[in-house]
Amino acid sequence: MEEGSPGMASSTYRCWVEVSTGQIVANYTAIQALAGPGVDVMPVVKADAYRHGAAVVSLALEAAGARWLAVSNVEEGVGLRLAGVECPVMVMGGFFPCEREALATHRLTPLVHSMAQLRDYDRFAGERGAALPVHLDVDSGMGRLGTSESAEAVAEGIRGLRHARLDGLSTHLASSGDYTSTQTEEQIAKFAAVREALRAAGVEPKWLHLSSTVPVTHARREAWGNLVRPGLAVYGYPGLCQGEAPACEVAVKPALKWKTRVLEVKDLPVGHRVGYNALFCAQRPTRMAVIALGYADGLPHALSNRGRVIVAGEWAPVIGAVSMDLTAIDITGCPPVAPGGEVTVLGSEGGLRQDAEDLARAAGTISYAILCGIGRRVKHVYI
Ligand SMILES: *Cc1c(COP(=O)(O)O)cnc(C)c1O
């Protein structure tokens, strides 16, 4: 299945990603098996499913049994409905009053981030004459969105609801991969205290959720509640940890390969300079290939003169500045390659492999930013 330019086969693409929906489903299934029957897995498909393609990925996950999906904003949620997604969809990243109508029309479940917003949504539900579902986000230490009001005030606010229906209580962990920090335990304890106070006040939301990728893959069960929100792990990355982390308990594999092609091959004499600001100057006779991607396609500019790609099963270092549409690489050590030949940016080829964590390390960024940064003009091929 392809989602490229009409009339163009992938064999003619300059730059594309190959996404295995089968691998994404296998990752989801493995995560759900680890979570067990008492915990639902809600795959996070925000940011175009970390650029794997939200519509195709969401439909595959729903067909594989996912009972929930999560996005960041209302527009993303509407997109899933228009693509035919039927399961509950949570909008996690906040919304504006002008977006309430679309939330209700498209049966999206918002995460509400303050008691004022909860009251306001309740009034809106009243005007609409509908028992609209919401989940409430508690700031247990992320210090960003989420209510910081006392448990008593939260309980009172929930008891005051007339129309909206509080189906869930959530929080977001700030340092879940950092096992040198005690912040996660503190946040879990704070969330438990709010939940206890609500119970004492007779309020027991059906769904409780705290965990993104790392507390799921590294089985921090006390942070699971009965719903977990992994994103990165669904795409095959178990998350990075610092300190004495327990072992990862689930085998997930990357589902996306990123490829481009050689546009031209040149033999450079010593002293030949390459690209903007002449960041590279050949110190020895160098065979160079110019490849058909640049920072407009999502290859970080920070990889200028650093980082590498795979050509004919060998590493080819980036030379000179990564430019908007083109990048130069040193293929002196690679088997012969002709214009049109494939280049692997992410994926494995021969015995070599580069994933988004590797590329992120070289660029001084994080795997999330590499994946989400894959540009709009990069074609998607589903395999
Ligand atoms: C993005 C996000 C997630 C998923 O995070 P991963 O680290 O990719 O698993 C979970 N919860 C919230 C609130 C998020 O914004």
The ligand as an SDF file (V2000), in Angstrom:
LIG
                    3D

 15 15  0  0  0  0  0  0  0  0999 V2000
    3.5270   11.3910   24.0450 C   0  0  0  0  0  0  0  0  0  0  0  0
    2.8530   10.9550   25.2760 C   0  0  0  0  0  0  0  0  0  0  0  0
    2.8950    9.5950   25.6590 C   0  0  0  0  0  0  0  0  0  0  0  0
    3.7160    8.5740   24.9120 C   0  0  0  0  0  0  0  0  0  0  0  0
    5.0770    8.7480   25.2270 O   0  0  0  0  0  0  0  0  0  0  0  0
    6.1910    7.6880   24.7810 P   0  0  0  0  0  0  0  0  0  0  0  0
    7.3890    8.0920   25.5520 O   0  0  0  0  0  0  0  0  0  0  0  0
    6.3670    7.8560   23.3170 O   0  0  0  0  0  0  0  0  0  0  0  0
    5.6940    6.3480   25.1310 O   0  0  0  0  0  0  0  0  0  0  0  0
    2.1600    9.2200   26.7680 C   0  0  0  0  0  0  0  0  0  0  0  0
    1.4420   10.1080   27.4880 N   0  0  0  0  0  0  0  0  0  0  0  0
    1.4000   11.4250   27.1670 C   0  0  0  0  0  0  0  0  0  0  0  0
    0.5870   12.3580   28.0040 C   0  0  0  0  0  0  0  0  0  0  0  0
    2.1180   11.9010   26.0630 C   0  0  0  0  0  0  0  0  0  0  0  0
    2.0790   13.1820   25.7550 O   0  0  0  0  0  0  0  0  0  0  0  0
  1  2  1  0
  2  3  1  0
  2 14  2  0
  3  4  1  0
  3 10  2  0
  4  5  1  0
  5  6  1  0
  6  7  2  0
  6  8  1  0
  6  9  1  0
 10 11  1  0
 11 12  2  0
 12 13  1  0
 12 14  1  0
 14 15  1  0
M  END
$$$$
